[in-house]
């Protein structure tokens, strides 16, 4: 087997394997806690919770972005773990739109459905 630069199908050579236990080490509860702590440090009074996280997941498709979410598909139900990048993304979006982000996400998701 060899790689042909003129082939019609694209491939990507994997240079190193990364352990998702290191790159995506946050479960939903830990992610929510970390987001809340970071928001508190910058003076935003929002207790980020499961409901808020679900809004972000639905609007920004966080679970389908491998930079943010690792899906472990063992057994009947998948489990999800999240990266530090997901936390950074959520905190930055909340900083940008401050107090209105939760209500804005709710409205936008209502309009889409």
Order of alpha helices (4+ residues) and beta strands (2+ residues): alpha-alpha-alpha-beta-beta-alpha-alpha
